């Protein structure tokens, strides 16, 4: 292995993984307020920190903080921001410590002025680039892989920011929906596989960019289109320009966006998330029917699939589980202890609905198994006679290196147990998963490859990009035998 990595490197890499939401505005008189509302619409994508940077074409004003958008920003902070151009970010780190220094957008000063960067995703070669840059004298202030991009831009031989960004994009690999702002330009870019969603919208004479189209609806904007894999958009005084920074593109949008992560009122790749989840539920009922009295879904991401299952099976849908909406998603809590405590506070069963009933519990996925175990227990404590668990995706057997919180194969219950063993572990009366073919058919939009243009690596280990050794658990390193390769 060339160069090698210390234990510190691997721990640091854990802290660099993140799944987030980005929102940008170009040329609007109420830019900070629009970004504030846009970030609120994207709050489900990150509840750890939030930030906004705006520019009046001469200098930046910005504010970051830990917590929800409404906790970080009050009217006085929004009033202090000024300018007709800006970018915003909501974040959670999948593992590791949570610090204000990692809150985005990150702001840097370099030889050509100020630059702000916000990204959603995870660079698969960030650690390799970082090691090379540090050997060359670069000093990093954060543990976010977004800072790697800033250093590449700063070290570029090009003074023109567009050329410097393209040079940086030619080096980085992995998943990223990227917003970069200088004092007079706003640049958006999407990785060559389109792994993370990014859309272009319009409000009057202004352009907007968002991780999800639901944010456009919130601010009254119109969706124009999705950003294409390998595309770079530039907004400046001359208007809007589009070009591709690479011709080596192969669409592989994350299937988990449809299964779990995106808001149901968003459209991704021209497909409405709610309708896709309903089709997942219907297909699940076709593949795995069961005799039962009531269907219920784990709120919120599984409600659409449970409605689809109920419609296809003829079993009545009921609100058997209630969510405390003031508790953050357990899936994105930074430690297992917090996840388990979060489940106890987050959900309660409706006894009058499930008592004495055979219940079909629909969920979108089983990752570690502890959440499912607790929910089955909740239903049985409320009097459910039987609990049949149906999952609207295939078993998650492989870690995701692109930003979703499944960073270690050892954490994944399906990687170590059979379906029967998983059923016993969670305490269900039966357990079944949607097939890969059924999932791809239900989501829709047939692609030009076997996976129809989706990334399904967490199910079948077919990663659309290189995966580096320092990203993998000890088990994965032996399993795939992948070594690091030198970068730069």
N, C-alpha and C positions, 0 to 999 in steps of 0.2 A: 504494500500500500504506500503510495508516494506521499511524502510529507507527514502523514500520520495525524491523529487527533487525540487529544488528551480527554480525560473524563470531563474536565471543565468544558471542552468543546461540545460534547454531546448534551450536557446539562444546558448549556447556553442555547443550543439549537432548539431544545424543547420550548424555551421561552420565546423563541422567534416565530413559532407557528401561530397563525391567527386567522380567524374568519370574521369579516367585518362588513361594514356598509359605507359606501362613499356617495357623496352628493356634491354636484358642482353647478355653478351659475355663471353665465357670461352675459354681461351687458344688461343689468337690471338695476333700477334705482333702489330697490328694497332687497338687495342680495343677501345680507345677513339674516333677515327675517325669513326669507324663502328657504335658506339652508337650514335654519332652525326647524321649520316645519317639515322639511324633507328628511332631516335626521330623526325626527320623532316618528315618521312613517317607517323608517328603517331600524327602529329601536330593537326589534326582534333579532337583528343580526349582530348586536353587541350591546351589552349592558354594563361594561366595565369602565369605559371612559368615552368622552366625546370632545370634539374640538372643531373650531371654525377659524379659517384664515381668510381675510378679505384684502383686496388691493384697490387703491384708488389710482393706479398706474404710476405712482411715485414711491409709495412705501406700503408695507403690510401692517395691518392690525390683526391681532389674534387672541384667542382665549381657549384654554384647554382645562379639563378637570376630570376627576374620577367620579363615576356614577352615571345615572341616567341623564338624558338630555335636559329634562326639566330641572334636575338637581344642579347641573353644571351651569346652565344659562338662565339668568333672570333678565328682566328688561334692561337693567343698567349695563350688563355685559353686552347685550345685543346692540344697545345704543352706542356703545363705545367703538364697535366695529363699523368701518365705513368703506365704501368703494362699490363699484358696479360689477365686480368680479370676485369670486371666492370659491373655496372648496371646504367641505366638511367631512367628518368621519365619526363613526361609532365603532367601538372595538371591544373584543374580548380576546384574551390570549388563551389558547387551548390548554396549556399547562404552564407551570412555573409561576413566578411571582408577578404581581400586578403593581406597576409603578407609574407615576405621573410622567416620568421621562419617556415612557413608551407611547403616551397618548399622541394620537395623530389629529390633523396633519403635522408632520415634522417640518420645522422651519430651519433653514440654514442660510448662512452668508457665504458666498464664494466670489471669485474674481469678477464676475459679471453682475453682482448684486445679490438679491434675495431669491430664494427658491423654497416653495412649499410642496410637500409630497404626501399624498394619501393613497393607500392601496388596500385592496381586498384580495386575500389569497396567501400563498406561501411559495417562496422561491426554493426549488429543490437543490440548487447549488449555492445557496447563500453562504453556507459555512466555508465552502472552498474559496469563494471569492473573498470573503472577509479575511481568511487566513493570509491570502496573497497580498491583499491591500495593507494589512497590518505589518507584514514583512517589509512592505515598501514605505512604511512610515505613517500610514493613516491611523488616526486616533478616533475610536468610536465612542459615542456618548450614550447610546441606547443598546438594547438587545433585540431590536426590531430589524427584520431583514429589509425593511423599507430604507433604512439608513445606508445599506449597501448600494442601492440605486443612486442615492445622493452622492456618494463618494465616486462612483463610476462617472457620473455626469461632471463632477468637479475636476476629475483627473483627465477628462477628455482633451484631446489636442484641438478640438473644434471650439471656437468661441461662440458660434451660432448654436443657440439652445436646441433647436430642432435636430441638428446633426449630432449634437452631444447626446440627446435622448435616444436617437436611433442607434448610436454606437453602444450605449448602455443596454438597450433592448436586445442587441445582437449577442450579448454576453450572458444575460440572466436567463434562467430556465425555470419552468414550473408554471404555477397558476398566478395570474395577477390581472386585476382590473385597476388601472392606474390613472390617477389624476395628478398632474404636475402644473404648478402655477409660478410664473415669474411676475415681475411688476406689470408687464404688458401682454402676456400670453397665457392662455390656458390650453393645456395639452392633455388628451385622453388617449390611452392605449390599452389594448387587450391582448393577452398572450396568444400564441399561435394556435392553440387548441380551443380557445374560448372557454376554458374550464370554469371561470367565474362569470356571472352575468353582468352586463353593463349596457345601458340603453341611453338613447338620445331623445330629448324632448324639446318642446318649444312652448314658450309663454309670451304671447304678444310678439315683440321683436327680439326676445331674449332666447338663448339656448340653455338647456339644462342637461345634466348628466346624472344618472342614478344607477345604483346597484339593482334596483327593482322599479318596475313601472308604477307600483302602488304609490310611490312618493310623488309621481307626476299628478296622479289623481288628487292627492292631498292638497297640492298647491294650485290646482286648476290648470295644469299644463296638459298639452297633447303629446302623446307618444309618437315619435317619428319612426324610429327603427332601432334594432339592436346594433351595437357595435360589432363588427365582424372580427373573427380570429385574425390576428396579425395586423390589425388596422390601427393607424394613429390619426387622430383628429387634432387639428390646430385651430384655435379661435384667437383672432387678434383684430386690429383695426382694419385689416383687409378682408375680413369676413371669416368664413369657415373653409378649411381645406382638409381633404382626406387623402391618405396614401397608405400603402401597406409597407411596413418595415421589413417584412419577409414574405417570400412566396411559398415557403415550406409550411403550409398550414393544413391541419386536419382537425375538423371540429370534433370536440369531445367534451361537451358541456356536462358538468357534474350532475349525475342523475339524482343525487341527494337533494338538490335544489327543489326538485318536483316532489320528492318523497317526504321531505321534512322541513328543509330550511326556509324556503321562500314563503312569503305571505300568500294566502290562497287567492287574494284579489290581484296578484301580479300576473303578468304575461311574460313568459320567458321563451325565446325562440318561436314566438308566435303561438304558443300554447298556454292556455289559462291553467294556472296551477290547481285551482279548485276542481275544475272539470277533469284534469289529469288524475287527481287523487280519487275522484269518484269512479273513474274507469279502473283504477288499481283495485278498488274495493269490489267492484263488480266482477273483475277477473278472478279475484281471490275467492269469491263465492262460487264461481264456476269450478275452480280447481280444487277447492277444499270445503265442500258443504258439510254441515253438521246439524243434527236435530237440536233445536234450542227454542227458548221462549222469547228472548230479547237480545238485540244487538246494541252494544254501546261502544263508544270510541274514547280513547285517551285524549283529552283536550290538550292543545287545540289542533295540532297538526294532523291528528287521525280522525277528526270529525267527518271530513269530506269522504274519506275512504269507508268509514263505517256506514254512512248514508248510502253509498254505492253498494256495499255488501247487503244492507237491509233490502234495498230495492230489488237486487238480483235474486236474493234468497226467499223473499216474501216474509221474512221474520221482522217483526216490528222494531223500529229504531227507538231507543229511549235514552234520555240523558241520565245515564247511570253513574257517571263520575263528574264531579264539580271541581273546577279549578279556582284556587285563590289567585286572582289576577295580579296581586301585588307581590307575588313571590317570583323570583327570576327562574328561567328555565334550568332544570336540574342537569340537562345534557351539557350545558356550557359552564357549570360551576368548576372552579379550578382544582378541587380535590375530591376524592371519593367520599371522605367524611361529610363534606358539605353537600354532596349529591344526595347521600342517604338521608341527611337531616332535611334537605329540601323537599324530598318526596313526601315525608311525613307531614310537612306543613302545607304542601302544595295542593294535594288532592284529597277529596273525601267522597265516599260512596253514598248514593241516595238509597237508603234502606228500603223505602216503600216501592222502589222500582225493581230492585234485585232480590229481595227477600223471597226465598223459596223457588227462585227461577233458575233455569239453565241459561247462562249468560255467554254470549259470544263477545269477547273483548278484542276490539281491533286496535292494533298499534302499528306505527309506521316502520319500526325496526326494533331489534334487540341488539344492543351493543355490548354492554357489560353484564346485563342480566339482573342487576340488583334492583333497578327501577321496576322492571316487570314483576319480579318476585314480590315486591311490596304492594303493587297494585292488585295482583291476584289475591294477596292476603287481605287487602282492604275489602274487596268484593266478597270474599268468603266470611269475613268478620261481620259484614252487613247482611249475611244470610243467604248468599248465592248458593244454590244446591250444587251447581257445576259451573266451572269457568273454562271455556274453550278459547284459547288464544290464537288469533289469526293475524299474521304479520304481512303488511302490504308491500313487502320487498323481500328479496332473497336473503339468506343468512350473511351477515357481515363477518367475513373471515380474514380480511386483510386490512392493514392500517392505511389511512389516507395521509399522503404527504403534501396535499394541496390546500390544507386549511381547515378541514373538518376535524372535529375532536376525536380522532381514533388513531393516535400517534404510535401506539405500541401493540404488537400482535398479542402480547401476553394479556392485555386488557380485554380481548375479544372472546366472549364466551363461545361463539360458534367456531372459533379456531381450535378449541380444545375438546369440545363436547359434541356428541351426536345430538340430533333433534330430540330423541327420546331422553337423553341425559339432561338436555336443556329443559324439557318439559318437567322432569322431576325436580330440577333445581328451582324453577320458578313456582312450582306447586300447582300447575295447571292440570286439568283433566285431559286436555289434548292440546297439541301445538302444531301449527303448520305455517309454512312460508310460501309466498308467491314465487313462481318460477321466474328465471331470468327472461325467458321468451315472453311470458305473460306480462312481466313488468315493462319490457321494451314496447310490446304491442299496445299496452294501455296508455303509456305516456304519449306515444304517437310520433309523428314526423319521421318517416323512414329515411335513414341516412344511406351513405354509399359504402358502408362497411358492416361487418357482422353485428356491431353494437349500435348501429343506426345513428352514429354521431354523438353518442353519450359516453362519458367516463363511467365505467362500472368496475373499476379496479378494486374497490372495497369488497366486491362480491367474487371476482374471478382472478385478481392479481394481474390483469392486463393493463399495466400502467402506460399512459400515452406519452410519458417523458422518461428520461433517465431517472433512476433512483439511486442515490448515493449511500455508501456504507454508513457514513456517520449519521444518517437519518434513521437507521434501522435498529431494531432491537437485536440482542444477541442471537435469538432464535432465527430472525429473518436473515441475518448476515450469513449464517450457516446454510439456511435454506436456499438462498439465491446466489450466494457466493459473489456478490457484486462488490467491486472495489471502487474507491474514489479515483477520479481522473483529474489531472491538473487543469486549472482554469487560468486564463489570461496568459 
